Amino acid sequence: MARKRYITQNDDVIIDERFNTVKDGYPKFEVFRYIRGESVTYQLVVHRLIELDNGTYECQVPVQGTDLRPYRDGELIVLGE
């Protein structure tokens, strides 16, 4: 099974800073949080990708007031030029 990569936890980017480099004023990964009533939506923005970013990524969503953290794995495929 492929190695899972973790980029964020809630609205914090947790990837090692060596891999979240800043280019043209933008980090590679950013997370934005939007609150509407009791609902919180997180948006992961990836400003640039390289083929080495291919892999399995896991998205976890913590349910407030519980220990539940439903998750789903996704495969990211970056095609070369």
Rosetta blueprint (number, residue, H / E / L):
1 M L
2 A L
3 R L
4 K E
5 R E
6 Y L
7 I L
8 T E
9 Q E
10 N L
11 D L
12 D E
13 V E
14 I L
15 I L
16 D L
17 E L
18 R L
19 F L
20 N L
21 T L
22 V E
23 K E
24 D L
25 G L
26 Y E
27 P E
28 K L
29 F E
30 E E
31 V E
32 F E
33 R E
34 Y E
35 I E
36 R E
37 G L
38 E L
39 S E
40 V E
41 T E
42 Y E
43 Q E
44 L E
45 V E
46 V E
47 H L
48 R L
49 L L
50 I L
51 E H
52 L H
53 D H
54 N L
55 G E
56 T E
57 Y E
58 E E
59 C E
60 Q E
61 V L
62 P L
63 V L
64 Q L
65 G L
66 T L
67 D L
68 L L
69 R L
70 P L
71 Y E
72 R E
73 D E
74 G E
75 E E
76 L E
77 I L
78 V L
79 L L
80 G L
81 E L
